């Protein structure tokens, strides 16, 4: 079916807590609709619900639970847990549906809902569209009779299960003994599990962002604000730094000098190692339109291919599944190791990088930086007018920028799937030219932003 999504965005449903669409009333309707959509067969249906540390998580958790229970589903509450852990437990517990309550890297005022099917993968646009239709039409008439109402449990060993799962992705017989690691958990979903995994593997851990209070998630910390982590790496003479985001499905790494390694650099590193060991499927990896041209050129130099998709890690995963790849991700640090996970997992990617660092016996600045990225500039322009990109002046400006970059760079102009902003990205061999075309396009958009 063809349906233009209004409720769901690039990564589930997201918005300001206690305002549409993230009100208790709307969340209840989503619970009823998703419960109806995933009720298939006569067995007792089960749903698992995880969340990050936002204050509004309590409200959303209860509203969703009420909807699922009303549709006859049993609910297992996992508590604070990374998004990839919810995906893993959905499969492990043979649940019919998994739900993560999180707005990822956004501040605490926002929250969101991510849905996973029984296979642990994020839903397709088509499935989300059908759930939206059910929300709009209402499914209250399908609510079960009293004796078939669902039950609710709290799963107290969920964190322990994920900790063991994560540790089992690390090479057998290898430890992190003596390695000094700084980790920033963004006061988010991984604030307990990530430090536990690293310490149990033998690392000497200095942790920040591990004291959530409901309102400090991602606040001047985490993968989107990694400066404090980088400073701490330098100050403590650590071997490596790790910064996760609020729901721990993305990661950025700092070398021992406190210099950042983004998702592109990490994918190149992992691809090189997997390729050399005959473990890389698809003769390359999958990334989005945002990944640096330097990554594409590096992969080509070692005989590998870069397949690009639209923005969003679920689109990366869909392409990986369809075409047989086992590595993919985003420049932002959403990286999917499909031999282990069904979605991005910041902790497991960090463990993969740590294992390569241990094997190399080199400092991270030497072992983990494998290509030189082309100059890349990003600019966000807030907008209100829905037709902002339809103006002739903006189209002409974009066309002019593309002509100037032809052969030596790229331009990407798109609406954000999570915020009311136009995102402009330009990259190329000449940084002065890149900045000039960004200014030109951004200026044209600002004139018509409304």
FENKASUL-V590207 format. One record per helix or strand of 2 or more residues. SS is the DSSP state (2 for helix, 1 for strand). FROM is the first residue (numbers start at 1). TO is the last residue. If there is no record, write none. Layout:
# FENKASUL-V590207
((SS | FROM | TO) (SS | FROM | TO))
This chain:
# FENKASUL-V590207
((1 | 12 | 16) (2 | 24 | 37) (1 | 46 | 51) (2 | 57 | 70) (1 | 74 | 80) (2 | 83 | 92) (1 | 97 | 101) (1 | 110 | 117) (2 | 125 | 137) (2 | 140 | 142) (2 | 146 | 148) (1 | 152 | 154) (2 | 158 | 167) (1 | 180 | 184) (2 | 193 | 200) (1 | 204 | 208) (2 | 227 | 236) (1 | 240 | 244) (1 | 251 | 254) (1 | 260 | 261) (2 | 263 | 276) (1 | 284 | 288) (2 | 293 | 301) (1 | 305 | 309) (2 | 313 | 323) (1 | 327 | 329) (1 | 335 | 337) (2 | 346 | 360) (2 | 364 | 367) (1 | 375 | 382) (2 | 388 | 390) (2 | 392 | 405) (1 | 409 | 415) (1 | 421 | 428) (2 | 431 | 447))
